[in-house]
Amino acid sequence: MKSIETNINIKATPEKIWNILMDFENYGTWNPFIQSIKGERSLGKQLEASIGLGEKGMTFKPIVQVAEKNREFEWLGSLLIKGIFDGRHSFVLEPISETETKLIHSEKFSGIFSGIILKMIKEDTEKGFKAMNEALKKRAEN
């Protein structure tokens, strides 16, 4: 399995960061990577997410896999059909202190073409994760 993992320390509580992550309606105002998400934030529900990758973008419809309030949110998306190129995208919030939290923002890829496709998108995807992390940090700390 292939993966991308980024992390950032944010001077804010997990609750504050969680509330920003779950406020899908405002993603377009602050998030440079995930430009929009629509749907219910509940286990088993389908979302519609639009992301930007460099000069390209895509919209996909992942299914929520984990929705543990103030701790972890994860979805599983597939390109065309499951098993071709699947991505398990997650946000994990780990308290460092009463006023600081570590965000682990990652995605694990699987499927027949995961190696080939990941080679093509890895650099832009990792940049997108990092840009989102920095924007989230800025929003949470202000």
Secondary structure, DSSP 8 states (H G I E B T S, - for coil): -EEEEEEEEESS-HHHHHHHHH-GGGHHHH-SSEEEEEE--STT-BEEEEEEETTEEEEE--EEEEEETTTEEEEEEESSSTTTSEEEEEEEEEESSSS-EEEEEEEEEESTTHHHHHHHHHHHHHHHHHHHHHHHHHHHH-
